[in-house]
Amino acid sequence: MVAAVAQDHTLASRDVLKWTDFHGETIYVQDWAQSHAMREFYASMMGVGMPLHPISASKQTVFSLVATGFGVTLAQQSQAEASFPGVAFRKVDETNARVEFSLAWSPQSECAVIGRFLASMRASAADKGVGASAS
């Protein structure tokens, strides 16, 4: 997990951040009428009382708000690898700031989308030197 802050924000001068660094910040969270999953997910990591501000908008729109200094947000490491003008990404150095997931699929599946997705994941893992199981 990384934090996205404006390049001229005081938090951008640090290499790593802690959850406590976000006290007093406006923290934008993508939130939709039918799902509050991201808000609940961030709250479970950051703790009770953090000023999470729900916004029904794309991540690019949230990054635009961040770039102009209206607040900060959390993002995935993969989002930080694609630069966004005016936004600095900083690692959150907390034990619960890393999210791992597993994917299971049927080896008999002939779905082209799954095949392309798995090929992409294997290539990405190989580029990063991470082992990826073939099945």
N, C-alpha and C positions, 0 to 999 in steps of 0.2 A: 504494500500500500504506500502511496506517495501523497503528499499534499501539493496542491496547485495554489500558488500565491502570485500576486503581481510581482513583476521583476524588481520594482522599487519598494516592495513591502519589507518591513524589518525582518520578518521570518525568512526572506529570501537570502539573507546574509549568512544563514546557518547551513551547515551541511546536512544535519539530521534534526528531526523534530520529535517532541514527545507530545502525548495527548494534552498535557497541562499547558503547552504552548498555545493551545487554541482557545483558552479562556479569554473572554472578551472579544473574540472574533465573530463575525457573521459567517456561519458555515452553511454554504448552499448544498442542498441534497436534492437530487432528482426525486420527484414524488408525483405519483399519478393518482387520480381519483379512485381507481379500482385497485391500487396497490401501494402500500406504504412500506414495502419490503426494504428498500434502500435506507430509508430513515431509521427503521427499526434495526437494521444491520449495523449502521454507523453508531447508533446509540448504544448497542450492545458492546461495541468495541471501546467507545470513548467514555462511556459512563453517563450517569444521570446528571442532568442539569446543563449539558452542553447546548449552546444556542444554535440548534439545527433549524435552518430556514428552508422549508420545502418549496420547490419550484418545478412547475410542470413545463419542462423545456429540455431540449437536447443537451448533451454534454458539451457540444461546441458553443451553445448559447451560454451555458454556465461558465465555460472557460472565458468567454468574452466579458462577462460580468467580473470575473476574477481579474482579467488583464486590465480592466479600467479601475480597479481598486475598490469595488463594491463589496468584496468578501473573499473567502477562500473556499476550497472544496477538496474532497478526497478523490483520488483517481487510482486506477490500476497502473502498475508499472508499464504495461504495454502502451497505455495512453501517453505516458511520459516520453516514450521513445520517439513519438512523432511530435516534433516541436509545435508550439502554438504561440503566435506572436504576443509578447507582453507577459507571458506566464513562465514562472520558474517552478520546477518540480523538485521537491525535497523529500527524501526518504523519511518515513515515520518509523522511528526506532523503538518499537514496543513489541512485546512478545505476541500480542494478539493482532498485530498489524499485517500479518502474512496470512493469506488465504490460499489454501491448497484445495484442489478438487480432483476428482477421478471421473473418468468417462468409461462407460461400459457399452458395448455394442455386440450384436450377434455377428460372428464371422461369416455366417451364411447370407447376411444382408447384401443385397445388390443395389442398394440406393446410391445413386451417383453423388448426391450431396454429401453423404457420410464418407464416401470414398475420397472425395476432394478435401473434405475437412481433415480427415485423418492424415492424408498426404501432407497437407499444410502443417499440421501439428508435428509430424515426424521431421519435416524439413526445418521447422523452427527450433525444435529440440536439438537436432544435429548441429545447427548453426551455433547454438549456445553451449554445445558440449554436454547436453543432458541426455541420459539414456531414455529411449522411448520404446516401449514394447510393441511388437508387431501385431499382437492380438489382444 
